[in-house]
Each structure stands twice: as C-alpha cells, then as structure tokens.
Amino acid sequence: MKKKYLNTLIALALLAGLWGAMTYWDKRKSAEPDKTEKQEKLLTVDKNHVQSISVKPRDGENVTCRRQGGKWAIVEPRKTAADQSAVDSLLSTLTDATIDQTVEPPPKNLGDFGLDRPALSVEISTDAKPEKATVLLGDDTPTSGGVYAQVAGNPRVVILPRFTRTSLDKKAFDLRDKRVMTLDPDQLTRLEAESKDSRWTLVKNPEGTWNLDLPPLARVDRFTVEGLVNRFKSAAMQSIVAEQKENAAKYGFGAPELRIRASGPGGEQTLVLGKKDDGYYFAMNSALDPVFTLDAGFLTQFQKKPDDLRDKDLFSFSTFEVKRLEVEAPSGSRVFEKKVENKATKWKQRAPAAKDLSTDKVETLLNDLRDLRAESFPRGTDLASFGLAKPAYRFKVQFGDKNEEQTVEASKVGEHVYARRSTDAVASEVKSNALDDIEKALKEL
C-alpha cells in the first residue's frame, strides 16, 4: 500500500474516533445552559411545610430527621437530638436548588447518567402540596461542574450545581447535636474545674461579673474568663465513641484529666475528659448519653491555675480619659485635675498649692500608675503582713464619662512591694521598683 493511502486511512480512523467521542459527549452534556434565562427551582416546596427529610445514600446508612415540638430531631438510624442549623441548612439546599440545565430529549437509559442506581436519594414529606417528593442524584457531568438529577415520577433529567450533592450527602453525625454542653453559656453562674494539678471556681455576681472564689473572691482577667465561657459555644464532639456510657474505666473516666461542673438557671452539668487516644480525649457529659471525643486544645485551655485567671492590672483606666488624681505618699498629699480651656487640655495641681503642670510629666505619672501590675499573688488575707492595713501610698483616679473611680494602695515591706485595689480582699506583689518610678515622677512635678 502506498504511503499516501496509509496516511489517509490513519486520518480517517482518527476522525472516526473523534466523531464517536463527540457523539458520547453530546449525549452526556447536551448544550451549555443559557445563563441569561431565569433559573427554575427543582422543587416547588416551602421548607417551612417540610415535616421530615430522609437522606439515603446508595452505600451507607439512611438518616431521617423529623420535626418534633417545633424542633428537628434525628429518628433514624437512632433517636437523638439534631443540630437545628445543620438540618435547616440541608433543607434550604434542597428547597432552594435551581436547575442549571435540562437534558433534552428525556433519556431512555438512566444508567448513562447514574440515575438507575442513584448515588443519593433525598426524600421529604410535607403538610402541604406536594405531600411527598424525592430527589435522585446521579453522576457528575463530564466537566464535573454539575450533577445529574431527577425528581422521582418526572421523566426529565436535569443538571444541578455539583455542590448540591455535596451539601445534601450528610451522615447522622453531620446532623446531630454535637454540643458538649447544652446549658446556655451566657447564662452560666458558676464554673468549677479540676485537673490533676489544679482546681479553681468561678462565680458570677448579680451584676454579671465573674469572680474567682479563692476564697475570698478575687477579680479575674475578663478576657481570659470570657474565652473559657465562649469555648463552650464553639466546642463540638469530634466523634461518637459509644452511644451509651458503659465501662467508664475503659475511657479513663475513673481518673480523669479534667472535670468541669457548670451551673446556671438551666441546671447543672458535669463534663469529664478521660484518657487520650489518637490525639483526642474521650469525654462525657452527665446530661448526655454518648461517650465522645474532644480536641486536645479544649483540655489545654481549661488546664489553668487560679493565678492564671486573676486580673493582674491594678488600674484599668486609659491615660487620656483620666480627669482627676489624688495621691497620698510619705512625702505628702497632692491633688491633680485636668481642665479643658480654649479647646486645650491642661493639668493643674489643686493641692497643696495651686499651680500649672506639664501635661507630659503628668502623663508619665499616670503611665507609671497604669503599669502597676501583679507579678505574683502571695497567699494569705492578713493585709497587715503586707503593709496594707496602713498603706504608705494611696492613689485615687477618676476617669471616663461616668466619672468612675479606682483606688490602689501600696506599701514596701523589706525588698517586696505589695499593692491592692481598695475593693480587693487580698494583696498582690508588684515589681520591686514600681514605687521608685512613681516617686521619681512625683518629684518631676
């Protein structure tokens, strides 16, 4: 055979192959959707009328959620509380799903689209019309940008965005209530935590402020404690180990790493973290049925010592908002006030003698006072032993729009300097040169 005829035959074979591929492509893909057309909803169902939704994968466990008393609950494969937002999101995905494209003409062989044995079926029942509807989801489109779908009883095959199947393909664990504590964190009034080398108790006063119960009560670092309380909002079960709490010793609950008792208007619950397994800790809640796992970070956050929770700042003002300062020191008493004259801020000494002051020098003093910060917390409530029954120094600051006042007392005992806010029942130790810096700033004035 001449070479030129051989080349022609090869070219014809390639064309035939290309034609076959294009034919198959057209069969699967049809035409691209016209994005200018108004997209049609897959189902004409109001999600508020849906009473149950069942997710049935081709391979795997069926999951059914049902409205009970106005809330969603999982009833299959086992009865358990549902994550309301997760079920609502699932339902919204289904009822809001819009059709990207319709395959024309309606295919006779559903197997070409994976709809003879759907990868996923989602069935709903409603208290309106239609009473039931089932959506079947098959293969991905050739470009993997969509998924073939069909509403049971309707012969047409449509294409939906691919994320629709991903968003609908949920397991029971995805939809269950994974909260580790069902009390409202914002309503908690008491938190007790005990780990292997620490124990502490937080109580909330009627004004809504947390305190550390040493005893006596001590101020806490607000951001640290709020972080602990908010952790209950974000904490979630990582997996379910057992649906019932049996053989507690197996999970290390006999000698737990952490025990937290939380109380509020809704009751009391105890959360226990047992031994570690594959990077997670076994956990259980006295008010919940299952044994579950929690991430290691949860334990780390609550493994604090009492001093870690205490407010180390003796003052909480910002320098720019101070209006008045009263000082009692071994060198005498002085009163300073800030005035605004002709839109200019000026500091004046009112006692013992009136005089104008350098704003920069006053702010240096205020910064030194603001820097009074606990380095440690000595044990004991006898203020006299810390020189605070008759303190050598007393600083009273008025600040803010509400003219809030804070008073801090301080004394030096040997090489140590102790201080406390006047409302504190116990003392703290500050850096040894703290009063030296303040004395220097006073002399500059």
Residue pairs with C-beta under 8 A, 6 or more apart in sequence:
25 142
27 112
28 112
28 113
28 141
28 142
29 141
29 142
29 143
30 101
30 103
30 104
31 101
32 101
33 100
33 101
33 159
39 98
39 99
39 100
40 98
40 99
41 95
41 96
41 97
41 98
41 99
42 94
42 97
42 98
42 99
42 135
42 149
42 151
42 158
42 160
43 94
43 95
43 97
43 133
43 135
43 151
45 95
45 124
45 126
45 128
45 130
45 133
46 95
46 126
46 128
47 88
47 91
47 92
47 94
47 95
49 126
49 127
49 128
50 67
50 91
50 95
50 124
50 125
50 126
51 66
51 67
51 125
51 126
51 127
52 64
52 65
52 66
52 67
52 124
52 125
53 64
53 65
53 87
53 90
53 91
53 94
53 122
53 123
53 124
54 62
54 63
54 64
54 65
54 76
54 122
54 123
54 124
55 62
55 63
55 64
55 90
55 120
55 121
55 122
55 168
55 169
55 170
56 62
56 120
56 121
56 122
56 123
57 119
57 120
57 169
58 117
58 118
58 119
58 120
60 171
61 77
61 171
61 172
62 76
62 77
63 74
63 76
63 77
63 170
63 171
63 172
63 175
64 74
64 75
64 76
65 72
65 73
65 74
65 75
65 82
65 87
65 90
65 175
66 72
66 73
66 75
67 73
71 82
71 84
72 82
72 84
72 87
72 88
73 79
73 80
73 81
73 82
74 80
74 81
74 82
74 172
74 175
74 176
77 172
78 172
78 243
80 172
80 176
80 177
80 289
81 176
81 177
82 175
82 176
82 177
83 175
83 176
83 177
83 178
84 177
86 170
86 174
86 175
87 175
89 167
90 167
90 168
90 170
90 175
91 124
93 164
93 167
93 168
94 122
94 124
94 135
94 168
97 135
97 160
97 161
97 164
98 160
99 158
99 159
99 160
100 146
100 158
100 159
100 160
100 161
101 146
101 158
101 159
102 156
102 157
102 158
102 159
103 113
103 148
103 156
103 157
103 158
103 159
106 155
106 156
106 157
107 113
107 157
109 116
110 116
110 138
110 150
110 157
113 138
113 139
113 148
113 157
114 138
114 139
114 148
115 136
115 138
115 139
115 148
115 149
115 150
115 157
118 136
118 137
118 138
119 137
119 138
119 139
119 165
119 169
120 136
120 137
120 165
120 168
120 169
121 134
121 135
121 136
121 137
122 134
122 135
122 137
122 168
123 132
123 133
123 134
123 135
124 132
124 133
124 134
125 131
125 132
126 132
126 133
133 151
133 152
134 151
134 152
134 153
135 149
135 150
135 151
135 152
135 168
136 149
136 150
136 151
136 152
137 147
137 148
137 149
137 160
137 164
137 165
137 168
138 147
138 148
138 149
138 150
139 147
139 148
140 146
140 147
140 148
140 162
141 147
141 148
141 159
141 162
144 162
145 161
145 162
146 159
146 160
146 161
146 162
147 159
147 160
147 161
147 162
147 164
147 165
148 157
148 158
148 159
149 157
149 158
149 159
149 160
149 164
150 156
150 157
150 158
173 239
173 240
176 240
178 236
178 237
178 292
179 235
179 236
179 237
180 232
180 235
180 236
180 237
180 271
180 283
180 285
180 292
180 294
180 298
181 232
181 235
181 262
181 269
181 271
181 285
181 287
182 266
182 269
182 285
182 287
182 288
183 232
183 262
183 264
183 266
183 267
183 269
184 264
184 266
185 229
185 230
185 232
185 233
186 229
187 264
187 265
187 266
188 204
188 229
188 232
188 262
188 263
188 264
189 203
189 204
189 263
189 264
189 265
190 201
190 202
190 203
190 204
190 261
190 262
190 263
190 264
191 201
191 202
191 228
191 229
191 260
191 261
191 262
191 263
192 199
192 200
192 201
192 202
192 260
192 261
192 262
193 199
193 200
193 201
193 258
193 259
193 260
193 261
193 302
193 304
194 258
194 259
194 260
195 257
195 258
195 259
195 299
195 302
195 303
196 257
198 303
198 304
198 305
198 306
199 306
200 212
200 304
200 305
200 306
200 309
201 212
201 213
202 210
202 211
202 212
202 213
202 220
202 225
202 228
202 309
203 210
203 211
203 213
203 217
204 210
204 211
205 211
210 220
210 222
210 225
210 229
211 217
211 218
211 219
211 220
212 218
212 219
212 220
212 306
212 309
212 310
214 306
214 426
216 381
216 425
216 426
217 425
218 310
218 311
218 424
218 425
218 426
219 310
219 311
219 421
219 424
220 309
220 310
220 311
221 309
221 310
221 311
221 312
222 311
224 304
224 308
224 309
225 309
227 301
228 301
228 302
231 298
231 301
231 302
232 262
235 294
235 298
237 283
237 290
237 292
237 293
237 294
238 280
238 292
238 293
238 294
238 295
239 280
239 292
239 293
240 290
240 291
240 292
241 251
241 282
241 290
241 291
241 292
241 293
242 290
242 291
243 289
243 290
244 289
244 290
244 291
245 284
245 289
245 290
245 291
248 254
248 274
248 284
251 274
251 275
251 282
251 284
251 291
252 274
252 275
252 282
253 272
253 274
253 282
253 284
256 272
256 273
256 274
257 273
257 274
257 275
257 276
257 281
257 299
258 271
258 272
258 273
258 299
258 302
258 303
259 270
259 271
259 272
259 273
260 270
260 271
260 272
260 302
261 268
261 269
261 270
262 268
262 269
262 270
262 271
267 287
269 285
269 286
269 287
270 285
270 286
271 283
271 284
271 285
271 286
272 283
272 284
272 285
272 286
273 281
273 282
273 283
273 294
273 298
273 299
274 281
274 282
274 283
274 284
275 281
275 282
276 296
277 293
279 295
279 296
280 293
280 294
280 295
280 296
281 293
281 294
281 295
281 296
281 298
281 299
282 291
282 292
282 293
283 291
283 292
283 293
283 294
284 290
284 291
284 292
307 376
307 377
310 374
310 377
312 373
312 374
312 428
313 370
313 372
313 373
313 374
314 372
314 373
314 374
314 408
314 419
314 420
314 421
314 428
314 430
315 369
315 370
315 372
315 397
315 406
315 408
315 421
316 406
317 366
317 370
317 397
317 399
317 400
317 404
317 406
318 370
318 399
319 363
319 366
319 367
319 370
321 399
321 400
322 338
322 366
322 397
322 398
322 399
323 337
323 338
323 398
323 399
323 403
324 335
324 336
324 337
324 338
324 397
324 398
325 335
325 336
325 337
325 362
325 365
325 366
325 369
325 395
325 396
325 397
325 398
326 333
326 334
326 335
326 336
326 394
326 395
326 396
326 397
327 333
327 334
327 335
327 336
327 393
327 394
327 395
327 396
327 442
328 393
328 394
328 395
329 392
329 393
329 438
329 439
329 442
330 392
330 393
331 439
331 442
332 352
333 351
333 352
334 349
334 351
334 352
334 442
334 445
335 349
335 350
335 351
336 347
336 348
336 349
336 350
336 357
336 362
336 445
337 347
337 348
337 350
338 345
338 346
338 347
338 348
338 362
339 345
339 346
339 347
339 348
340 346
345 359
346 356
346 357
346 359
347 356
347 357
347 358
347 359
347 362
348 354
348 355
348 356
348 357
349 355
349 356
349 357
349 445
357 445
358 445
361 441
361 444
361 445
362 445
364 441
364 444
365 438
365 441
365 442
365 444
365 445
366 397
368 434
368 437
368 438
368 441
369 395
369 397
369 408
369 438
371 434
371 437
372 408
372 410
372 419
372 430
372 434
373 430
373 431
374 419
374 428
374 429
374 430
375 428
375 429
375 430
375 431
376 428
376 429
377 426
377 427
377 428
377 429
378 386
378 418
378 427
378 428
378 429
380 386
380 426
380 427
381 425
381 426
383 389
383 420
383 427
384 390
385 413
386 411
386 413
386 418
386 420
386 427
387 411
387 412
387 413
387 418
388 409
388 410
388 411
388 418
388 419
388 420
388 427
391 409
391 410
391 411
392 410
392 411
392 412
393 409
393 410
393 411
393 435
393 438
394 407
394 408
394 409
394 410
395 407
395 408
395 409
395 410
395 438
396 405
396 406
396 407
397 405
397 406
397 407
398 404
398 405
399 405
399 406
406 421
406 422
407 421
407 422
408 419
408 420
408 421
408 422
409 419
409 420
409 422
410 417
410 418
410 419
410 430
410 434
410 435
411 417
411 418
411 419
412 418
412 435
415 432
416 429
416 432
417 429
417 430
417 431
417 432
417 434
417 435
418 427
418 428
418 429
418 430
419 427
419 428
419 429
419 430
419 434
420 426
420 427
420 428
